[in-house]
Amino acid sequence: DDASGKVLADVACKFYGVFLKKLATATDVYTHILNDATDDTGLATDGIVMLATIASAEQAFAIYPDGIAMSAGVVAKAYTTSAGTTDSTATDCPDGFVIISAA
């Protein structure tokens, strides 16, 4: 994770799913998936999916069989609050993967 989020796609695409596994930390982590190509500055308007991983080593998975159209791209960003007001540190961010395809 970095200050503006991790860019996973910078073009229009379809988002089908995400799997996350939180590291062995006690800090709450809320990972937001955004319809954006560069950063998380539009969290209130670009946020599509939010997954919470609260317990140490907890796993979370979301699947969208028909896909979600992402007109700009896909950015993932982790926070310590569900509202996205405080960035998570790199040591608290979950590992995982997303499933995306061309638009």
C-alpha positions as CSV (number, residue, x, y, z in Angstrom):
1,D,0.0,0.0,0.0
2,D,1.2,3.5,-0.6
3,A,-0.2,7.0,0.1
4,S,-2.5,7.1,-2.9
5,G,-3.4,3.4,-3.3
6,K,-2.2,0.6,-5.5
7,V,-3.1,0.9,-9.2
8,L,-4.2,-2.5,-10.5
9,A,-5.5,-1.3,-13.9
10,D,-5.3,2.1,-15.5
11,V,-7.9,1.4,-18.3
12,A,-11.5,0.5,-18.5
13,C,-12.1,-3.1,-17.4
14,K,-14.4,-5.5,-15.6
15,F,-13.9,-6.4,-12.0
16,Y,-14.9,-10.0,-11.1
17,G,-13.5,-10.6,-7.6
18,V,-11.0,-10.0,-4.9
19,F,-9.3,-12.3,-2.3
20,L,-7.5,-10.8,0.7
21,K,-5.5,-12.3,3.6
22,K,-4.6,-10.0,6.4
23,L,-1.2,-10.3,7.9
24,A,-0.8,-11.3,11.5
25,T,-1.6,-7.9,13.0
26,A,-4.2,-6.6,15.4
27,T,-5.0,-3.5,13.4
28,D,-8.3,-3.3,11.7
29,V,-8.0,-3.0,7.9
30,Y,-10.7,-1.9,5.4
31,T,-9.6,-2.4,1.8
32,H,-11.5,-0.3,-0.7
33,I,-11.7,-1.1,-4.4
34,L,-12.1,2.0,-6.5
35,N,-13.2,2.8,-10.1
36,D,-10.1,5.0,-10.7
37,A,-6.9,4.9,-12.8
38,T,-4.5,6.8,-10.5
39,D,-5.4,7.2,-6.8
40,D,-7.9,7.1,-4.0
41,T,-8.9,10.8,-4.0
42,G,-12.4,10.0,-5.2
43,L,-13.2,7.5,-2.4
44,A,-16.7,8.9,-1.7
45,T,-17.6,8.8,-5.4
46,D,-15.4,6.1,-6.9
47,G,-15.6,3.4,-4.2
48,I,-17.1,0.2,-5.5
49,V,-16.3,-2.6,-3.0
50,M,-15.1,-2.5,0.6
51,L,-13.8,-5.6,2.5
52,A,-13.0,-5.6,6.2
53,T,-10.3,-7.8,7.7
54,I,-10.4,-7.3,11.4
55,A,-8.9,-10.4,13.1
56,S,-5.2,-11.3,12.7
57,A,-4.7,-13.4,9.6
58,E,-8.4,-13.1,8.6
59,Q,-9.4,-13.8,5.0
60,A,-12.0,-12.0,2.9
61,F,-13.4,-12.8,-0.6
62,A,-15.9,-11.2,-2.9
63,I,-17.0,-12.4,-6.3
64,Y,-19.2,-10.8,-9.0
65,P,-20.0,-13.4,-11.6
66,D,-21.2,-10.9,-14.2
67,G,-18.4,-8.5,-13.4
68,I,-18.6,-4.8,-12.4
69,A,-17.8,-2.3,-15.2
70,M,-14.9,-0.1,-14.1
71,S,-14.8,2.8,-16.5
72,A,-11.5,4.3,-15.4
73,G,-9.5,1.4,-13.9
74,V,-9.0,-0.3,-10.6
75,V,-7.2,1.1,-7.5
76,A,-7.0,-0.8,-4.2
77,K,-6.4,1.2,-1.0
78,A,-6.4,0.1,2.7
79,Y,-7.4,2.1,5.7
80,T,-7.8,1.6,9.4
81,T,-11.4,2.9,9.3
82,S,-14.3,1.9,7.1
83,A,-14.8,5.5,6.1
84,G,-11.3,5.7,4.7
85,T,-10.0,8.5,6.9
86,T,-6.7,7.0,8.1
87,D,-4.3,5.1,5.8
88,S,-3.2,1.6,6.8
89,T,0.6,1.1,7.1
90,A,2.3,-1.4,4.7
91,T,2.8,-3.8,7.6
92,D,-0.9,-4.0,8.2
93,C,-2.2,-4.3,4.6
94,P,-3.5,-7.6,3.4
95,D,-2.0,-9.7,0.6
96,G,-4.2,-11.0,-2.1
97,F,-5.3,-10.8,-5.7
98,V,-8.1,-9.4,-7.9
99,I,-9.8,-10.9,-11.0
100,I,-10.2,-8.4,-13.8
101,S,-10.6,-8.6,-17.6
102,A,-10.6,-6.2,-20.5
103,A,-13.8,-4.2,-20.7
